[in-house]
Amino acid sequence: PMKTPSDSSVLFSGQTGRYILIQKLREKERQLLPHECPLESLAKCGQYANDVQFILQRTGPSLAERPSSDSAPQAPERTFIRASLPIKPRPVSTEVPRSREPKKSMTFNLGPMGSSDRLAKSKHWEQDRGSSQEDEILYLEHLIRRNEMELGEEEFWQSELHLEKECERERQEKVRSLRATMEEYTQKIHELTTKTEVLEKEIQLEITERARRAKEAPADLEDMAAKMKRDLEAKAKQSAQLESSLASVGKALEEAERNLQAQNQELEELNKELRQCNLQQFIQQTGATVTVLQSRPEDEPQLDQTNHELPACQRNGGQNAVWRLVYLMSGALALRPATMLG
Protein backbone atom coordinates (compact mmCIF):
# COMPACT_ATOMS: atom_id res chain seq x y z
CA PRO A 1 0.00 0.00 0.00
CA MET A 2 1.09 3.59 -0.70
CA LYS A 3 1.56 5.30 2.63
CA THR A 4 4.04 8.09 1.73
CA PRO A 5 5.40 9.60 -1.50
CA SER A 6 8.70 7.74 -0.99
CA ASP A 7 6.91 4.39 -1.00
CA SER A 8 4.95 5.45 -4.07
CA SER A 9 8.14 6.40 -5.95
CA VAL A 10 9.83 3.05 -5.35
CA LEU A 11 6.64 1.19 -6.23
CA PHE A 12 5.98 2.92 -9.57
CA SER A 13 9.49 3.60 -10.85
CA GLY A 14 11.45 0.61 -9.59
CA GLN A 15 14.47 2.89 -9.14
CA THR A 16 15.87 4.47 -6.01
CA GLY A 17 16.60 8.17 -5.79
CA ARG A 18 15.06 11.45 -4.68
CA TYR A 19 11.53 11.95 -5.92
CA ILE A 20 8.70 14.38 -5.42
CA LEU A 21 5.05 13.50 -5.91
CA ILE A 22 2.89 16.20 -7.51
CA GLN A 23 -0.89 16.23 -7.39
CA LYS A 24 -2.45 17.82 -10.49
CA LEU A 25 -6.08 18.90 -10.62
CA ARG A 26 -7.37 20.99 -13.54
CA GLU A 27 -4.12 22.74 -14.46
CA LYS A 28 -3.25 23.20 -10.79
CA GLU A 29 -0.39 21.27 -9.27
CA ARG A 30 0.60 20.76 -5.66
CA GLN A 31 3.60 18.95 -4.23
CA LEU A 32 2.69 16.37 -1.61
CA LEU A 33 4.49 16.52 1.70
CA PRO A 34 6.59 13.53 2.85
CA HIS A 35 4.06 12.52 5.51
CA GLU A 36 0.99 12.82 3.26
CA CYS A 37 -0.72 9.75 1.87
CA PRO A 38 -1.86 10.01 -1.77
CA LEU A 39 -5.07 8.07 -1.13
CA GLU A 40 -6.04 10.37 1.72
CA SER A 41 -5.29 13.41 -0.43
CA LEU A 42 -7.38 11.87 -3.21
CA ALA A 43 -10.25 11.25 -0.81
CA LYS A 44 -10.20 14.92 0.26
CA CYS A 45 -10.96 16.00 -3.32
CA GLY A 46 -14.44 14.50 -3.10
CA GLN A 47 -16.35 14.61 -6.38
CA TYR A 48 -13.27 15.84 -8.26
CA ALA A 49 -11.26 12.70 -7.46
CA ASN A 50 -11.61 11.38 -11.04
CA ASP A 51 -9.86 14.49 -12.40
CA VAL A 52 -6.82 14.15 -10.13
CA GLN A 53 -3.45 13.10 -11.59
CA PHE A 54 -0.34 12.15 -9.63
CA ILE A 55 3.00 12.98 -11.26
CA LEU A 56 6.15 11.30 -9.90
CA GLN A 57 9.18 13.48 -10.61
CA ARG A 58 12.79 12.38 -9.87
CA THR A 59 14.91 15.23 -8.54
CA GLY A 60 18.22 13.39 -8.15
CA PRO A 61 20.03 10.29 -6.89
CA SER A 62 19.87 9.04 -3.37
CA LEU A 63 22.52 9.83 -0.78
CA ALA A 64 24.33 6.55 -1.50
CA GLU A 65 24.57 7.32 -5.23
CA ARG A 66 25.91 10.89 -4.80
CA PRO A 67 29.70 11.42 -5.42
CA SER A 68 31.89 12.70 -2.62
CA SER A 69 34.41 15.52 -3.31
CA ASP A 70 37.34 16.59 -1.10
CA SER A 71 38.33 19.60 -3.18
CA ALA A 72 35.51 21.93 -2.12
CA PRO A 73 32.65 21.73 0.31
CA GLN A 74 29.31 21.14 -1.34
CA ALA A 75 26.06 22.26 0.18
CA PRO A 76 23.25 19.73 0.41
CA GLU A 77 20.27 20.08 -1.82
CA ARG A 78 17.41 21.83 -0.16
CA THR A 79 13.82 21.25 -1.04
CA PHE A 80 10.69 23.13 -0.05
CA ILE A 81 10.27 20.88 2.95
CA ARG A 82 13.83 21.30 4.32
CA ALA A 83 14.22 24.99 3.52
CA SER A 84 13.94 25.92 7.17
CA LEU A 85 16.78 23.62 8.31
CA PRO A 86 20.34 24.99 8.57
CA ILE A 87 22.83 24.10 5.85
CA LYS A 88 25.13 21.28 6.90
CA PRO A 89 28.54 21.20 5.16
CA ARG A 90 29.61 17.98 3.55
CA PRO A 91 33.13 16.42 3.62
CA VAL A 92 35.42 17.34 0.75
CA SER A 93 36.14 14.56 -1.77
CA THR A 94 38.86 14.28 -4.47
CA GLU A 95 36.84 12.11 -6.78
CA VAL A 96 35.59 13.55 -10.02
CA PRO A 97 31.89 14.11 -9.84
CA ARG A 98 29.86 11.95 -12.08
CA SER A 99 27.36 13.43 -14.34
CA ARG A 100 23.94 13.35 -12.84
CA GLU A 101 21.29 11.29 -14.42
CA PRO A 102 18.57 13.20 -16.14
CA LYS A 103 15.51 13.82 -14.06
CA LYS A 104 12.59 11.66 -14.84
CA SER A 105 8.91 12.36 -14.49
CA MET A 106 6.03 9.95 -14.54
CA THR A 107 2.28 10.52 -14.64
CA PHE A 108 0.36 7.69 -13.04
CA ASN A 109 -2.74 7.73 -15.13
CA LEU A 110 -1.09 8.66 -18.43
CA GLY A 111 1.67 6.04 -18.56
CA PRO A 112 5.38 6.61 -19.38
CA MET A 113 6.27 9.71 -21.37
CA GLY A 114 7.74 9.33 -24.84
CA SER A 115 10.90 10.90 -26.19
CA SER A 116 10.35 14.64 -26.63
CA ASP A 117 12.31 17.77 -26.60
CA ARG A 118 14.48 18.17 -23.47
CA LEU A 119 14.02 21.93 -23.52
CA ALA A 120 10.26 21.59 -23.36
CA LYS A 121 10.71 19.22 -20.43
CA SER A 122 12.90 21.66 -18.53
CA LYS A 123 10.43 24.48 -19.11
CA HIS A 124 7.65 22.23 -17.96
CA TRP A 125 9.61 21.35 -14.81
CA GLU A 126 10.27 25.01 -14.06
CA GLN A 127 6.60 25.81 -14.49
CA ASP A 128 5.77 22.88 -12.24
CA ARG A 129 8.13 24.18 -9.54
CA GLY A 130 6.67 27.70 -9.77
CA SER A 131 3.09 26.48 -9.75
CA SER A 132 3.77 24.07 -6.90
CA GLN A 133 4.34 27.00 -4.53
CA GLU A 134 1.12 28.67 -5.68
CA ASP A 135 -0.69 25.38 -5.26
CA GLU A 136 0.83 25.05 -1.81
CA ILE A 137 -0.44 28.55 -0.91
CA LEU A 138 -3.88 27.70 -2.29
CA TYR A 139 -3.80 24.45 -0.42
CA LEU A 140 -2.85 26.22 2.81
CA GLU A 141 -5.65 28.75 2.26
CA HIS A 142 -7.97 25.84 1.68
CA LEU A 143 -6.74 24.28 4.91
CA ILE A 144 -7.29 27.58 6.75
CA ARG A 145 -10.84 27.83 5.42
CA ARG A 146 -11.47 24.22 6.27
CA ASN A 147 -10.06 24.75 9.76
CA GLU A 148 -12.29 27.80 10.18
CA MET A 149 -15.26 25.75 9.06
CA GLU A 150 -14.25 23.00 11.45
CA LEU A 151 -13.91 25.57 14.24
CA GLY A 152 -17.38 26.90 13.42
CA GLU A 153 -18.72 23.37 13.40
CA GLU A 154 -16.90 22.70 16.65
CA GLU A 155 -18.55 25.76 18.25
CA PHE A 156 -21.90 24.58 16.93
CA TRP A 157 -21.38 21.10 18.30
CA GLN A 158 -20.11 22.56 21.57
CA SER A 159 -23.36 24.52 21.90
CA GLU A 160 -25.31 21.40 20.95
CA LEU A 161 -23.37 19.45 23.55
CA HIS A 162 -24.13 22.14 26.13
CA LEU A 163 -27.82 21.97 25.25
CA GLU A 164 -27.76 18.19 25.42
CA LYS A 165 -26.09 18.38 28.82
CA GLU A 166 -28.77 20.80 30.01
CA CYS A 167 -31.48 18.50 28.67
CA GLU A 168 -29.76 15.54 30.30
CA ARG A 169 -29.60 17.43 33.59
CA GLU A 170 -33.31 18.26 33.35
CA ARG A 171 -34.06 14.63 32.55
CA GLN A 172 -32.01 13.54 35.53
CA GLU A 173 -33.94 15.99 37.72
CA LYS A 174 -37.23 14.61 36.39
CA VAL A 175 -36.04 11.06 36.97
CA ARG A 176 -35.06 11.90 40.55
CA SER A 177 -38.40 13.61 41.10
CA LEU A 178 -40.25 10.63 39.64
CA ARG A 179 -38.24 8.26 41.79
CA ALA A 180 -39.05 10.29 44.91
CA THR A 181 -42.73 10.35 43.93
CA MET A 182 -42.65 6.63 43.23
CA GLU A 183 -41.08 5.94 46.62
CA GLU A 184 -43.72 8.12 48.27
CA TYR A 185 -46.51 6.29 46.47
CA THR A 186 -44.91 2.96 47.32
CA GLN A 187 -44.90 3.95 50.99
CA LYS A 188 -48.55 5.00 50.78
CA ILE A 189 -49.44 1.73 49.04
CA HIS A 190 -47.67 -0.19 51.78
CA GLU A 191 -49.57 1.74 54.46
CA LEU A 192 -52.88 1.21 52.66
CA THR A 193 -52.12 -2.48 52.26
CA THR A 194 -51.46 -2.74 55.99
CA LYS A 195 -54.71 -0.91 56.80
CA THR A 196 -56.60 -3.13 54.36
CA GLU A 197 -55.27 -6.25 56.02
CA VAL A 198 -56.28 -4.89 59.44
CA LEU A 199 -59.77 -4.02 58.18
CA GLU A 200 -60.15 -7.45 56.59
CA LYS A 201 -59.27 -9.06 59.90
CA GLU A 202 -61.78 -6.84 61.73
CA ILE A 203 -64.49 -7.62 59.17
CA GLN A 204 -63.78 -11.32 59.48
CA LEU A 205 -64.02 -11.07 63.27
CA GLU A 206 -67.28 -9.12 62.98
CA ILE A 207 -68.72 -11.73 60.61
CA THR A 208 -67.69 -14.50 62.97
CA GLU A 209 -69.20 -12.66 65.95
CA ARG A 210 -72.48 -12.05 64.13
CA ALA A 211 -72.67 -15.65 63.03
CA ARG A 212 -72.13 -16.74 66.62
CA ARG A 213 -74.81 -14.36 67.86
CA ALA A 214 -77.22 -15.52 65.16
CA LYS A 215 -76.75 -19.11 66.28
CA GLU A 216 -77.17 -18.24 69.95
CA ALA A 217 -80.25 -15.93 69.80
CA PRO A 218 -82.17 -15.99 66.47
CA ALA A 219 -85.39 -14.90 68.24
CA ASP A 220 -83.80 -11.70 69.46
CA LEU A 221 -82.86 -10.81 65.91
CA GLU A 222 -86.42 -11.40 64.71
CA ASP A 223 -87.80 -9.21 67.50
CA MET A 224 -85.27 -6.53 66.68
CA ALA A 225 -86.22 -6.67 63.00
CA ALA A 226 -89.95 -6.45 63.83
CA LYS A 227 -89.33 -3.50 66.13
CA MET A 228 -87.30 -1.73 63.47
CA LYS A 229 -90.09 -2.39 60.96
CA ARG A 230 -92.69 -0.88 63.29
CA ASP A 231 -90.47 2.13 63.88
CA LEU A 232 -90.10 2.62 60.16
CA GLU A 233 -93.87 2.44 59.62
CA ALA A 234 -94.46 4.96 62.42
CA LYS A 235 -91.90 7.31 60.95
CA ALA A 236 -93.51 6.93 57.52
CA LYS A 237 -96.94 7.84 58.93
CA GLN A 238 -95.46 10.77 60.80
CA SER A 239 -93.77 12.00 57.63
CA ALA A 240 -97.07 11.72 55.73
CA GLN A 241 -98.84 13.73 58.44
CA LEU A 242 -96.12 16.33 58.36
CA GLU A 243 -96.43 16.59 54.60
CA SER A 244 -100.23 17.07 54.81
CA SER A 245 -99.79 19.64 57.60
CA LEU A 246 -97.20 21.41 55.52
CA ALA A 247 -99.58 21.50 52.54
CA SER A 248 -102.41 22.92 54.68
CA VAL A 249 -100.09 25.48 56.21
CA GLY A 250 -98.97 26.48 52.72
CA LYS A 251 -102.58 26.94 51.62
CA ALA A 252 -103.34 28.98 54.75
CA LEU A 253 -100.27 31.06 54.10
CA GLU A 254 -101.38 31.76 50.55
CA GLU A 255 -104.86 32.74 51.78
CA ALA A 256 -103.34 35.00 54.46
CA GLU A 257 -101.13 36.63 51.85
CA ARG A 258 -104.14 37.31 49.63
CA ASN A 259 -106.08 38.77 52.61
CA LEU A 260 -103.08 40.85 53.57
CA GLN A 261 -102.82 42.22 50.05
CA ALA A 262 -106.54 43.10 50.05
CA GLN A 263 -106.24 44.78 53.43
CA ASN A 264 -103.17 46.69 52.29
CA GLN A 265 -105.08 47.90 49.26
CA GLU A 266 -108.04 48.92 51.40
CA LEU A 267 -105.66 50.58 53.84
CA GLU A 268 -104.18 52.63 51.03
CA GLU A 269 -107.68 53.71 49.96
CA LEU A 270 -108.54 54.66 53.54
CA ASN A 271 -105.34 56.64 53.82
CA LYS A 272 -106.33 58.53 50.71
CA GLU A 273 -109.81 59.23 52.14
CA LEU A 274 -108.30 60.24 55.48
CA ARG A 275 -105.98 62.70 53.80
CA GLN A 276 -108.92 64.15 51.87
CA CYS A 277 -111.00 64.49 55.04
CA ASN A 278 -108.13 66.08 56.92
CA LEU A 279 -107.69 68.51 54.08
CA GLN A 280 -111.37 69.40 54.05
CA GLN A 281 -111.42 69.80 57.83
CA PHE A 282 -108.29 71.98 57.68
CA ILE A 283 -109.92 74.14 55.03
CA GLN A 284 -113.09 74.42 57.09
CA GLN A 285 -111.21 75.26 60.28
CA THR A 286 -109.08 77.84 58.50
CA GLY A 287 -112.13 79.47 56.94
CA ALA A 288 -114.00 79.50 60.26
CA THR A 289 -111.05 81.06 62.09
CA VAL A 290 -110.80 83.84 59.55
CA THR A 291 -114.54 84.47 59.88
CA VAL A 292 -114.33 84.60 63.68
CA LEU A 293 -111.47 87.12 63.57
CA GLN A 294 -113.30 89.44 61.18
CA SER A 295 -116.90 89.12 62.47
CA ARG A 296 -118.53 90.55 65.50
CA PRO A 297 -119.73 88.71 68.54
CA GLU A 298 -123.28 88.73 67.28
CA ASP A 299 -122.18 86.60 64.28
CA GLU A 300 -121.28 83.45 66.38
CA PRO A 301 -124.75 81.89 65.99
CA GLN A 302 -124.31 82.13 62.24
CA LEU A 303 -121.04 80.08 62.43
CA ASP A 304 -122.76 77.40 64.47
CA GLN A 305 -125.59 77.40 61.95
CA THR A 306 -123.01 77.12 59.16
CA ASN A 307 -121.41 74.09 60.87
CA HIS A 308 -124.81 72.47 61.25
CA GLU A 309 -125.50 73.07 57.57
CA LEU A 310 -122.40 70.98 56.50
CA PRO A 311 -123.20 67.51 55.23
CA ALA A 312 -122.97 64.67 57.71
CA CYS A 313 -120.36 62.93 55.55
CA GLN A 314 -118.13 65.97 55.80
CA ARG A 315 -118.63 66.38 59.55
CA ASN A 316 -118.17 62.73 60.46
CA GLY A 317 -116.03 61.57 57.50
CA GLY A 318 -112.75 62.06 59.30
CA GLN A 319 -113.85 60.10 62.36
CA ASN A 320 -115.18 57.18 60.31
CA ALA A 321 -111.97 57.02 58.28
CA VAL A 322 -109.90 56.97 61.46
CA TRP A 323 -111.95 54.10 62.93
CA ARG A 324 -111.70 52.10 59.74
CA LEU A 325 -107.93 52.67 59.66
CA VAL A 326 -107.56 51.44 63.25
CA TYR A 327 -109.64 48.35 62.43
CA LEU A 328 -107.54 47.45 59.42
CA MET A 329 -104.29 47.96 61.32
CA SER A 330 -105.46 45.66 64.09
CA GLY A 331 -106.36 43.02 61.46
CA ALA A 332 -102.95 43.33 59.86
CA LEU A 333 -101.25 42.91 63.23
CA ALA A 334 -103.35 39.81 63.84
CA LEU A 335 -102.29 38.31 60.50
CA ARG A 336 -98.56 38.86 61.06
CA PRO A 337 -98.11 36.12 63.71
CA ALA A 338 -99.89 33.64 61.45
CA THR A 339 -97.61 34.57 58.58
CA MET A 340 -94.55 34.21 60.76
CA LEU A 341 -95.76 30.80 61.95
CA GLY A 342 -96.27 29.67 58.39
TAMO-V166345 format. One record per backbone hydrogen bond with DSSP energy under -0.5 kcal/mol. CO is the residue of the C=O (numbers start at 1). NH is the residue of the N-H. E is the energy in kcal/mol with one decimal. If there is no record, write none. Layout:
co:CO nh:NH e:E
co:CO nh:NH e:E
//
This chain:
co:1 nh:3 e:-0.8
co:4 nh:8 e:-1.9
co:5 nh:9 e:-2.3
co:6 nh:10 e:-1.9
co:7 nh:11 e:-2.0
co:8 nh:12 e:-2.4
co:9 nh:13 e:-2.3
co:9 nh:14 e:-0.5
co:10 nh:14 e:-1.2
co:17 nh:19 e:-0.6
co:18 nh:59 e:-3.1
co:18 nh:60 e:-1.3
co:20 nh:22 e:-0.6
co:20 nh:57 e:-3.0
co:21 nh:32 e:-3.0
co:22 nh:24 e:-0.6
co:22 nh:55 e:-3.3
co:23 nh:30 e:-2.2
co:24 nh:53 e:-2.8
co:25 nh:28 e:-0.6
co:28 nh:25 e:-3.5
co:30 nh:23 e:-3.8
co:33 nh:36 e:-1.4
co:37 nh:41 e:-2.3
co:38 nh:42 e:-2.6
co:39 nh:43 e:-2.2
co:40 nh:44 e:-1.6
co:41 nh:45 e:-0.6
co:42 nh:45 e:-0.8
co:43 nh:46 e:-1.0
co:45 nh:48 e:-1.7
co:46 nh:49 e:-1.4
co:48 nh:51 e:-1.0
co:49 nh:52 e:-1.2
co:51 nh:26 e:-0.6
co:53 nh:24 e:-3.8
co:53 nh:55 e:-0.5
co:54 nh:56 e:-0.5
co:54 nh:108 e:-2.9
co:55 nh:22 e:-3.2
co:55 nh:57 e:-0.7
co:56 nh:106 e:-2.8
co:57 nh:20 e:-3.0
co:57 nh:59 e:-0.5
co:60 nh:18 e:-4.0
co:62 nh:66 e:-0.9
co:68 nh:95 e:-0.7
co:74 nh:90 e:-0.6
co:82 nh:85 e:-1.1
co:87 nh:89 e:-0.6
co:88 nh:76 e:-0.5
co:91 nh:69 e:-0.6
co:92 nh:70 e:-1.5
co:93 nh:71 e:-2.7
co:104 nh:58 e:-4.3
co:106 nh:56 e:-3.9
co:106 nh:108 e:-0.5
co:107 nh:110 e:-0.6
co:107 nh:111 e:-1.1
co:111 nh:107 e:-0.7
co:114 nh:116 e:-0.5
co:117 nh:121 e:-1.5
co:118 nh:122 e:-2.5
co:119 nh:123 e:-2.4
co:120 nh:124 e:-2.3
co:121 nh:125 e:-2.7
co:122 nh:126 e:-2.6
co:123 nh:127 e:-2.6
co:124 nh:128 e:-2.3
co:125 nh:129 e:-2.6
co:126 nh:130 e:-2.5
co:127 nh:131 e:-2.9
co:128 nh:132 e:-1.8
co:129 nh:133 e:-1.1
co:130 nh:134 e:-1.2
co:131 nh:135 e:-3.0
co:132 nh:136 e:-2.4
co:133 nh:137 e:-2.5
co:134 nh:138 e:-3.0
co:135 nh:139 e:-3.0
co:136 nh:140 e:-2.7
co:137 nh:141 e:-2.9
co:138 nh:142 e:-2.8
co:139 nh:143 e:-2.6
co:140 nh:144 e:-2.8
co:141 nh:145 e:-3.0
co:142 nh:146 e:-2.7
co:143 nh:147 e:-3.0
co:144 nh:148 e:-2.8
co:145 nh:149 e:-2.8
co:146 nh:150 e:-2.9
co:147 nh:151 e:-2.9
co:148 nh:152 e:-2.9
co:149 nh:153 e:-3.1
co:150 nh:154 e:-2.8
co:151 nh:155 e:-2.8
co:152 nh:156 e:-2.6
co:153 nh:157 e:-3.1
co:154 nh:158 e:-2.6
co:155 nh:159 e:-2.7
co:156 nh:160 e:-2.7
co:157 nh:161 e:-2.8
co:158 nh:162 e:-2.7
co:159 nh:163 e:-2.8
co:160 nh:164 e:-2.9
co:161 nh:165 e:-2.6
co:162 nh:166 e:-2.5
co:163 nh:167 e:-3.0
co:164 nh:168 e:-2.9
co:165 nh:169 e:-2.7
co:166 nh:170 e:-2.7
co:167 nh:171 e:-2.8
co:168 nh:172 e:-2.6
co:169 nh:173 e:-2.5
co:170 nh:174 e:-2.7
co:171 nh:175 e:-2.8
co:172 nh:176 e:-2.8
co:173 nh:177 e:-2.7
co:174 nh:178 e:-3.1
co:175 nh:179 e:-2.7
co:176 nh:180 e:-2.6
co:177 nh:181 e:-2.7
co:178 nh:182 e:-2.8
co:179 nh:183 e:-2.7
co:180 nh:184 e:-2.4
co:181 nh:185 e:-2.9
co:182 nh:186 e:-2.6
co:183 nh:187 e:-2.4
co:184 nh:188 e:-2.4
co:185 nh:189 e:-2.9
co:186 nh:190 e:-2.4
co:187 nh:191 e:-2.5
co:188 nh:192 e:-3.0
co:189 nh:193 e:-2.6
co:190 nh:194 e:-2.3
co:191 nh:195 e:-2.6
co:192 nh:196 e:-2.7
co:193 nh:197 e:-2.4
co:194 nh:198 e:-2.2
co:195 nh:199 e:-2.8
co:196 nh:200 e:-2.7
co:197 nh:201 e:-2.1
co:198 nh:202 e:-2.3
co:199 nh:203 e:-2.9
co:200 nh:204 e:-2.5
co:201 nh:205 e:-2.4
co:202 nh:206 e:-2.6
co:203 nh:207 e:-2.8
co:204 nh:208 e:-2.4
co:205 nh:209 e:-2.7
co:206 nh:210 e:-2.7
co:207 nh:211 e:-2.5
co:208 nh:212 e:-2.3
co:209 nh:213 e:-2.5
co:210 nh:214 e:-2.9
co:211 nh:215 e:-1.9
co:212 nh:216 e:-2.0
co:213 nh:217 e:-2.9
co:217 nh:221 e:-1.0
co:218 nh:222 e:-1.7
co:219 nh:223 e:-2.6
co:220 nh:224 e:-2.5
co:221 nh:225 e:-2.4
co:222 nh:226 e:-2.6
co:223 nh:227 e:-2.6
co:224 nh:228 e:-2.4
co:225 nh:229 e:-2.1
co:226 nh:230 e:-2.5
co:227 nh:231 e:-2.5
co:228 nh:232 e:-2.1
co:229 nh:233 e:-2.3
co:230 nh:234 e:-2.6
co:231 nh:235 e:-2.4
co:232 nh:236 e:-2.1
co:233 nh:237 e:-2.5
co:234 nh:238 e:-2.6
co:235 nh:239 e:-2.3
co:236 nh:240 e:-2.1
co:237 nh:241 e:-2.7
co:238 nh:242 e:-2.5
co:239 nh:243 e:-2.2
co:240 nh:244 e:-2.5
co:241 nh:245 e:-3.0
co:242 nh:246 e:-2.6
co:243 nh:247 e:-2.2
co:244 nh:248 e:-2.6
co:245 nh:249 e:-2.8
co:246 nh:250 e:-2.2
co:247 nh:251 e:-2.3
co:248 nh:252 e:-2.9
co:249 nh:253 e:-2.6
co:250 nh:254 e:-2.3
co:251 nh:255 e:-2.6
co:252 nh:256 e:-2.8
co:253 nh:257 e:-2.4
co:254 nh:258 e:-2.4
co:255 nh:259 e:-2.7
co:256 nh:260 e:-2.8
co:257 nh:261 e:-2.4
co:258 nh:262 e:-2.3
co:259 nh:263 e:-2.9
co:260 nh:264 e:-2.5
co:261 nh:265 e:-2.3
co:262 nh:266 e:-2.7
co:263 nh:267 e:-2.8
co:264 nh:268 e:-2.2
co:265 nh:269 e:-2.0
co:266 nh:270 e:-2.6
co:267 nh:271 e:-2.4
co:268 nh:272 e:-2.1
co:269 nh:273 e:-2.5
co:270 nh:274 e:-3.2
co:271 nh:275 e:-2.5
co:272 nh:276 e:-2.2
co:273 nh:277 e:-2.8
co:274 nh:278 e:-2.9
co:275 nh:279 e:-2.1
co:276 nh:280 e:-2.6
co:277 nh:281 e:-3.1
co:278 nh:282 e:-2.6
co:279 nh:283 e:-2.4
co:280 nh:284 e:-2.6
co:281 nh:285 e:-3.1
co:282 nh:286 e:-2.5
co:283 nh:287 e:-2.5
co:284 nh:288 e:-2.6
co:285 nh:289 e:-2.4
co:286 nh:290 e:-2.0
co:287 nh:291 e:-1.9
co:288 nh:292 e:-2.4
co:289 nh:293 e:-2.2
co:290 nh:294 e:-1.6
co:291 nh:295 e:-2.2
co:296 nh:299 e:-1.6
co:297 nh:300 e:-1.4
co:299 nh:303 e:-1.2
co:300 nh:304 e:-2.0
co:301 nh:305 e:-2.5
co:302 nh:306 e:-2.3
co:303 nh:307 e:-2.4
co:304 nh:308 e:-2.2
co:305 nh:309 e:-1.6
co:306 nh:310 e:-0.6
co:307 nh:310 e:-0.9
co:311 nh:315 e:-2.0
co:312 nh:316 e:-2.8
co:313 nh:317 e:-0.8
co:316 nh:320 e:-2.3
co:317 nh:321 e:-2.2
co:318 nh:322 e:-1.9
co:319 nh:323 e:-2.3
co:320 nh:324 e:-2.5
co:321 nh:325 e:-2.1
co:322 nh:326 e:-2.3
co:323 nh:327 e:-2.2
co:324 nh:328 e:-2.4
co:325 nh:329 e:-2.2
co:326 nh:330 e:-2.1
co:327 nh:331 e:-2.0
co:328 nh:332 e:-2.4
co:329 nh:333 e:-2.2
co:330 nh:334 e:-1.6
co:331 nh:335 e:-1.6
co:332 nh:336 e:-1.4
co:333 nh:337 e:-0.8
co:334 nh:338 e:-0.7
co:335 nh:339 e:-2.2
co:336 nh:340 e:-2.6
co:337 nh:341 e:-2.4
co:338 nh:342 e:-2.3
//
